[in-house]
Amino acid sequence: MKTRTSIIPIASGKGGVGKTFFAANLAMAMAKMGYETVAMDMDLGGSNLHSFLGLPNRFPGIGDFLKAGNKELEAFLVSTDIPHLKFLSGDGRTPFLANISYARKVRLISDIKKLSADYIFLDLGAGTSFNTLDFFRISSQGFVVMTPDYPSIMSMMAFLKNFLLRAIERTFAKSHEIGSLVHEYNTQSMTDKRQNINELQSSIASIDPEAGQRVTELCRQYRPRVIFNMGEHPDEIRVSEQISKNLKNTLSCEIDYFGFVFEDYHVRQSVKKRIAFLPNFQDSIAAKSIERVAERIVKFWDKPVENSSMHLLNRIWKVYESSG
């Protein structure tokens, strides 16, 4: 029996990879399994999670919460037609919501952690804005959605680079020297041979040995989970070996490969008809793929998945073969 709330941020290095589609349908899959679930639209200024849940864009949301000042975030949750699933709008109609102050951001994060649910999914904005990176830091594990092609892979790696640097920067926000080192590192290309977080850690350790050790701990603390979306064949996951090697060499970062969602023409049908995908296309290969991710969350979310790429490959072959 689950007793602790799992907050799961969902991000992507670039737009167009199906992040919001994945977030909405994963939340529906968890609710379908009987878990009390909240789907939150954290793409401030560009909210559209409601459309993938089959909901109208007429609910008050985060913008109203921040303006109200004296109401609990819980009061803005909206019940949906799907049992066990509640929704919180980002309220993209509120002017300048994408540019909230850091103090407001801290308040929002604090109130998210107070919500009562089994699972809270945060659909973040695409890319590497400070909002997205700070919301992703709510949990030591979050999803990064990508497609199995070179531009998306590079964007995913760039996201993780910016995420770790943001975590280091905020951890040592009061140190001008460390901030300058992080800024210098951040301006380097992913292909720069000096682009190695171990070098950054060594530079920080030369200023403050304890801070250097803390950087090492931060890199070990975060273990993002990667979702391959819009895949055509299970063998596309074999690129994960090279991804892991590059991330380990450049960012000292360990990741788990957690899911593979197949390309499915039913997805476009649901978008055209403006209906929620999962409840209406339950037998499709994409729906089955997402349900497998939900099952893996229940089993593995709070622990590393050893040999995750091969473990995932074996599972998605079963989905692929059963689809005919």
Secondary structure, DSSP 8 states (H G I E B T S, - for coil): ---S-EEEEEEESSSSS-HHHHHHHHHHHHHHTT--EEEEEE-TTS--HHHHTT--S---BHHHHHHHSSS-GGGG-EE-SSTTEEEEB--TTSTTGGG--HHHHHHHHHHHTT---SEEEEEE-SS--HHHHHHHTTSS--EEEE-SSHHHHHHHHHHHHHHHHHHHHHHTTT-HHHHHHHHHHHTS-TT-TT--HHHHHHHHHHH-HHHHHHHHHHHHH---EEEEEEES-GGGGGGHHHHHHHHHHHH----EEEEEEE--HHHHHHHHHT--HHHH-TTSHHHHHHHHHHHHHHHHTTS--TTHHHHHHHHHHHHHHHT-
